[in-house]
Amino acid sequence: MKLPYSSIAVMLISGLVVGAGVPIALFYMAFKIGSWPFLLAATILGALAIFWGAVMAIVAFVPVLDSVDEQVNALNRQLNTYRAFIRALLEELDDVNAILKDIRDELKKVSE
């Protein structure tokens, strides 16, 4: 599965802009106006912007985590297939070992 790197980058950049850029702009405007209600509103809106920016940045990593889960599942399937192959090979080797022991026993009988 090919990850949508451009979408992930856009989400991360927008999360950073919302989480950092908006509060900086709000505080700049509040200090330029110079009144306490604007500063209080900038603080509240800045806190909300930081929160939603963090949410957007976290949501950007969901496709990455899904891809990692998919890769882990594929590796587990390959490992299970390899284990089954090794078990079958060991069973065949046990059969070969039993046949070779029978041949050895017959050769001992013949040589006596």
C-alpha positions, 0 to 999 in steps of 0.5 A, a space after each residue: 500500500 502506497 502511503 499518501 505522503 502529500 496528504 500527510 504532509 498537508 495535515 501536519 503543516 496545517 496542524 502546525 499552522 493552526 496550533 502555532 500560527 493562529 495563537 501567535 497572530 491572535 496575541 499580536 493583534 491583541 497586543 496591537 489593540 491593547 485591550 484586556 478583552 481582546 487579550 482574553 479572547 486571544 488566550 482562549 482562542 489560542 488554547 483552542 487552536 493549539 488543541 485542534 492543531 494537535 488533533 490535526 497533527 495526530 490524525 495525520 499519523 493514522 495512515 502511517 499507523 494503518 500501514 505499519 499494522 498492514 505490514 505487521 500482518 503481512 509479516 505474520 502471515 509469511 512467518 506462519 507460512 514458513 513455520 508450516 513449511 518447516 513443520 512439514 519438512 521436519 515430518 518428512 525428515 522423520 519419515 526418511 530417518 525411520 526408513 534409513 533406520 530400517 535399511 540399517 537394520 536390514 543391512 545388519 541382518 544381512 551382514 550377520 
